[in-house]
Amino acid sequence: MTNDIHRHATLLKAAARAAKNITTILDPYDLLQRTVDIICDEFGFYYAGVFFLDDAKQYAVLKAGRGEAGREMINAGHRLAVGGNSMIGASIANRQGRIALDVGAEAVFFENPHLPKTRSEMALPLVVGEDVIGALTVQSTEEAAFHDEDIAALQTMADQLAIAIQNSNLHRQAERRSRLLKAANRVGKEVTSILDLEKLLPQTVNIICESYGLYYAGVFLVDEAGEYAVLRAGYGKAGKAMVADGHKLKIGTDSMIGACIAMSEARIALDVGEERVHFKNPHLPHTRSEMALPLIYGGRVLGAVTIQSSEERAFSEDDITTLTTMAEHLAVAINNAHLIEELKDAHDEILRNKVFEALTTASTEAIHWIGNKTLPISLTVSRLREEIADGKVDLESLKEDLDMISESAAQIIQVKEQLIGAVREQRPRPILFADVVQTAAHQRDISSSMLKVKIDHAAAYVIADSTQLVRAVGNILQNAAEAGAKSIKITARETEERGILEIMVDDDGSGMDRDVMEKAWSPFFTTRGVDHHGLGLPAAMHVISQAQGRIAIVSEKDKGSTVAIYLPKGIVNDEPLKAGNVKNLLLIDDNDDWANHFSELLKNTNVKLTQTTDLKKLPAADLVLVDENITAIPLADVLTAIAKAGLISKTVILTSAINPERVTQFMHDGMKDVSVKPYSAGEVSELLK
């Protein structure tokens, strides 16, 4: 009896020491291997092993075993059926410890050739909460080495082991989650700064595979017809080979990528051999798990990214979450790259249209003018030939004719130089800044009640392209409105720097902190979500720079922002205005700064100007001018009234910001012309010709 008590106390102390050592180990592999060693060393057992249940919970798979025998069994994939003919299987099935005092006589013992000296075995279930996760086997070379009361002592150690395993798994998951989040942040940080697709996509697949330790990654983009997903970048030699081969997958349910795009949702195959929609790819023979994630921006599927592993069931919920975040970053980056391409294409198209329009106008006028100049030359040459043939050449008349031909030729050459110079060089002009502000506010739906505009008389004109400056000012006003501003104050004045005006835009919006301020000028940086492209301030900076100006911003969180713009001062020459054949001029516009300025320019002419916004009865006129950005009445109502009055063919639409599509529509509707607003007497004279 005394020996049994002493033995049990020794067993309890050993179990306590083993449990203490086990619970301090966090590395999963180290935990299991050291567990079997600690148990054997502390208790003097012949063998110990740890089994885990597989995903289907049909088999207990050996994960750690003592000595060479343990290593051999692990390499052989040793497993035991749950509830089958084994101590381990029985203990898991019954959730109870089992003892075999003489294994030769024990019905449920699995005879193992790797452990021939085993005479006693104890199997203890590993239980966490309500779940059995595996079992612990402890074996001795002695018969009847274990007593029933030993189960209680060693089960406590087994419970500690189960908790240690759970803690190890949680620690591993936390580390993995941290690593995945860092990788996702790296992808988001690095790829969203690349705006060239040819650089963006290969860099993306490299970052994904290197950061996540994956076998393969590839990026597909939807073709223009929306029928195929075309591989644009793939990792490693396999990826390059497939891109070179023009690898593409039909959008539909015959492949992971095709199904992912068709359904606009992620697809995951934990064992691709069993996945119906998996595309068997000879370039990637080792793929066992695949995840296909759609690249969605603004509700539109741009393509998909495939992520593949050589391991079965390689993707956890954490993987799915972080990789989905990565795909969202990538979709934004791809959209940004597309946007840059579209902006470049749009800029090139506008430039082509402007050049074509200028060339067409200049060429037409040149043809008429040159025709008028060359006709007298050809008539004179013909008459001279007749005189020479008749032998009646009048030398004085011949001299006059040659002088006329020489003068006409010189004029033709001069016009040619002027035309080429005009097409090649388009310079900014003095523009009325108050009109720019009004147009920008109207286009961005900024209420006039929000604006407080004060422009010094000496700062009335700036030198810029009115279309581009309207866009820049509009971006700044829109930023203020979106920041929750209730009031926007705009002032313009001269500075001590000669020929430079200072324009200040102050708002009482939410403002920006220092971190946001540092990124404010970066293209595509925005704090307002995926619906904003983040190009407002960078675009404004570009416009101001093009006008030989500069721009700066000062902001404080919750205290609003101030944008300072410095532009060259515009000076308008006091040249006389020439009205041409226009006697009665109808102006449909608000009583704003530009309209008052226009009226002032016409004061000392014979032109009768009628300014109105009353559409009930429009007077007869030689020319009708309509402000495109009129605020008092809808422009559509104005154009309808003009059409009813039969004045469409005499109507010119005036705008501070030319829009090619709007110009095309106005001309299609039968307008006489569309023109930028004139701000000087010379420009008004050109308009009234």
LINLIN-V513225 format. One record per residue. RES is the residue in one small letter. PHI is phi in degrees with one decimal (* if undefined). Layout:
res={RES RES}
phi={PHI PHI}
//
This chain:
res={m t n d i h r h a t l l k a a a r a a k n i t t i l d p y d l l q r t v d i i c d e f g f y y a g v f f l d d a k q y a v l k a g r g e a g r e m i n a g h r l a v g g n s m i g a s i a n r q g r i a l d v g a e a v f f e n p h l p k t r s e m a l p l v v g e d v i g a l t v q s t e e a a f h d e d i a a l q t m a d q l a i a i q n s n l h r q a e r r s r l l k a a n r v g k e v t s i l d l e k l l p q t v n i i c e s y g l y y a g v f l v d e a g e y a v l r a g y g k a g k a m v a d g h k l k i g t d s m i g a c i a m s e a r i a l d v g e e r v h f k n p h l p h t r s e m a l p l i y g g r v l g a v t i q s s e e r a f s e d d i t t l t t m a e h l a v a i n n a h l i e e l k d a h d e i l r n k v f e a l t t a s t e a i h w i g n k t l p i s l t v s r l r e e i a d g k v d l e s l k e d l d m i s e s a a q i i q v k e q l i g a v r e q r p r p i l f a d v v q t a a h q r d i s s s m l k v k i d h a a a y v i a d s t q l v r a v g n i l q n a a e a g a k s i k i t a r e t e e r g i l e i m v d d d g s g m d r d v m e k a w s p f f t t r g v d h h g l g l p a a m h v i s q a q g r i a i v s e k d k g s t v a i y l p k g i v n d e p l k a g n v k n l l l i d d n d d w a n h f s e l l k n t n v k l t q t t d l k k l p a a d l v l v d e n i t a i p l a d v l t a i a k a g l i s k t v i l t s a i n p e r v t q f m h d g m k d v s v k p y s a g e v s e l l k}
phi={* -62.7 -65.2 -63.9 -64.0 -61.0 -63.1 -65.6 -64.2 -62.4 -63.3 -65.2 -63.4 -63.1 -62.4 -65.5 -63.4 -62.5 -62.0 -62.3 -66.8 -64.4 -71.9 -93.4 -99.0 -108.9 -71.7 -58.5 -66.3 -62.9 -58.3 -68.2 -67.8 -71.7 -60.1 -66.4 -69.3 -61.4 -60.5 -64.9 -71.7 -69.7 -101.1 70.2 -83.7 -71.6 -157.2 -142.1 -149.6 -119.0 -112.1 -117.1 -70.2 -78.0 -61.1 -81.7 57.6 -102.4 -131.6 -100.9 -104.7 -68.7 -111.2 -154.3 -147.4 -71.1 67.2 -64.4 -59.6 -62.4 -62.2 -63.4 -66.0 -63.3 -63.1 -84.3 70.2 -58.8 -148.5 -130.3 -69.5 -69.0 78.3 -86.8 -84.6 -155.5 -62.4 -61.0 -57.8 -70.5 -65.8 -68.6 -63.3 -96.1 56.8 -136.5 -70.8 -126.3 -125.5 -114.7 -76.9 -138.5 -62.1 -66.8 -102.3 -84.2 -65.5 -94.7 -78.0 -92.2 -68.6 -115.9 -66.1 -75.1 -128.4 -71.6 -92.7 -64.6 -120.6 -137.5 -143.3 -125.0 -116.7 -121.4 -69.3 -100.3 -117.7 -121.8 64.8 -97.3 -105.7 -91.8 -102.4 167.8 -156.5 -114.4 -107.0 -126.2 -128.4 -130.0 -85.9 -99.7 -73.9 52.4 -75.4 -119.3 -109.6 -59.2 -69.6 -66.8 -58.8 -63.1 -66.7 -78.4 -65.2 -60.1 -64.3 -63.8 -63.9 -63.5 -63.5 -60.4 -65.8 -62.9 -63.8 -62.6 -61.8 -62.6 -64.4 -64.3 -63.0 -63.4 -63.7 -64.2 -63.5 -64.7 -61.3 -61.9 -64.5 -67.1 -64.5 -63.1 -64.7 -62.7 -64.3 -63.6 -60.1 -60.9 -70.5 -81.2 -77.2 -72.0 -91.6 -100.0 -110.2 -107.6 -57.6 -66.6 -97.7 -60.2 -68.9 -61.0 -63.8 -63.0 -65.2 -65.3 -63.4 -61.4 -66.1 -72.5 -74.7 -98.6 64.9 -99.1 -70.5 -158.5 -144.5 -148.2 -118.0 -107.4 -120.8 -70.5 -74.1 -61.7 -78.2 72.3 -102.0 -127.1 -99.7 -102.8 -68.5 -105.5 -159.5 -141.2 -77.8 69.5 -64.0 -60.2 -63.4 -62.5 -64.4 -68.0 -62.3 -63.2 -80.9 70.6 -57.9 -147.7 -126.6 -71.0 -72.3 162.6 -107.5 -91.8 -153.2 -59.7 -65.5 -59.9 -68.2 -59.3 -71.4 -61.3 -97.9 54.7 -148.4 -69.6 -124.1 -129.7 -118.3 -78.5 -139.7 -63.3 -66.0 -102.7 -87.6 -64.3 -93.2 -73.0 -90.3 -74.6 -113.5 -64.0 -74.0 -129.4 -71.1 -95.9 -65.7 -121.0 -133.7 -142.4 -126.2 -116.2 -118.3 -70.6 -102.7 -116.1 -138.0 60.7 80.9 -110.0 -83.3 -85.7 165.9 -157.6 -116.8 -101.9 -127.3 -128.8 -129.3 -86.6 -107.0 -71.8 48.6 -80.1 -108.8 -97.1 -61.5 -63.7 -59.6 -60.6 -63.5 -70.7 -70.4 -65.4 -61.0 -59.5 -63.5 -65.0 -59.5 -64.8 -60.6 -63.0 -62.9 -64.6 -62.9 -61.0 -63.6 -62.0 -62.7 -61.1 -62.1 -65.6 -61.9 -64.8 -62.3 -63.9 -61.9 -63.1 -67.1 -61.8 -61.8 -62.3 -63.0 -64.3 -63.7 -63.3 -62.1 -64.0 -64.3 -63.2 -61.9 -63.5 -65.4 -61.8 -64.2 -64.5 -62.4 -63.1 -64.7 -64.9 -60.6 -64.5 -80.1 -82.3 -60.9 -61.4 -62.6 -65.5 -65.9 -64.0 -61.1 -63.1 -66.0 -63.4 -62.9 -66.2 -64.3 -64.4 -64.6 -84.5 71.6 -119.8 -84.2 -92.9 -62.2 -63.2 -66.1 -62.0 -62.6 -63.7 -64.3 -66.2 -61.3 -65.2 -63.2 -63.4 -64.7 -63.1 -62.8 -64.1 -66.3 -61.9 -63.7 -64.1 -63.0 -58.5 -65.4 -66.2 -63.9 -64.1 -65.9 -65.2 -71.2 -78.2 -132.2 -115.3 -102.1 -60.0 -133.9 -66.3 -129.1 -77.3 -66.0 -59.0 -68.8 -60.6 -62.2 -62.2 -65.1 -61.7 -64.5 -64.6 -66.9 -98.6 56.5 -88.1 -62.6 -64.1 -69.8 -78.0 -91.8 -128.1 -111.4 -133.7 -119.9 -62.5 -57.5 -72.2 -112.5 -67.0 -114.6 -121.6 -99.2 -170.0 -89.0 -61.0 -60.4 -72.2 -68.4 -59.2 -63.9 -64.0 -63.7 -60.8 -61.1 -67.3 -64.1 -65.6 -59.0 -64.1 -63.4 -71.0 -85.1 85.6 -64.7 -98.4 -142.1 -127.4 -109.2 -119.9 -128.4 -138.6 -153.9 -74.9 -114.8 -70.3 -76.6 -59.0 76.0 -120.4 -104.0 -108.9 -116.8 -112.9 -119.0 -107.2 -131.2 -107.6 -75.9 -72.4 70.3 -135.1 -84.8 -63.3 -62.0 -67.7 -57.0 -66.0 -104.4 -59.7 -90.5 -79.6 -57.8 73.7 -82.3 -148.2 -106.7 -115.1 88.5 -70.1 -75.8 -110.1 -90.3 74.7 -105.2 -57.8 -68.5 -58.0 -65.8 -63.1 -60.6 -62.5 -63.1 -63.3 -63.7 -61.0 -88.1 63.6 -116.1 -147.2 -142.8 -146.7 -137.4 -126.1 -149.2 -139.8 -53.2 67.9 -128.7 88.4 -137.3 -130.5 -106.2 -108.4 -121.4 -121.3 -131.9 -63.0 -74.1 -95.3 -125.4 -101.1 -72.7 -87.2 -86.1 -68.9 -92.6 -111.0 -84.6 65.3 -95.1 -81.5 -107.2 -116.8 -120.2 -106.3 -115.2 -105.3 -163.7 -67.1 -85.8 -107.1 -59.7 -67.7 -60.1 -65.5 -64.3 -63.6 -62.0 -64.1 -64.8 -89.7 -57.7 -95.9 -117.4 -89.7 -79.6 -90.3 -99.7 -115.0 -106.7 -155.7 -126.1 -89.1 -95.6 -66.2 -144.6 -92.8 -73.8 -66.9 -155.2 -76.5 -147.7 -116.5 -111.4 -127.8 -76.6 -60.5 -103.6 -66.1 -105.5 -70.0 -142.1 -63.1 -60.4 -60.5 -65.5 -61.4 -65.9 -64.3 -64.4 -63.3 -63.8 -63.4 -82.2 71.7 -109.4 -56.4 -68.6 -104.8 -100.0 -116.7 -85.2 -106.5 -146.9 -89.1 -138.1 -69.6 -121.8 -54.7 -66.6 -66.5 -59.7 -59.4 -66.3 -61.5 -67.5 -64.4 -77.0 99.5 -63.9 -66.0 -168.4 -127.2 -141.9 -69.1 -63.6 -82.7 -117.5 -131.2 -61.3 -63.5 -69.2 -65.4 -58.7 -63.6 -66.8 -89.0 -61.4}
//
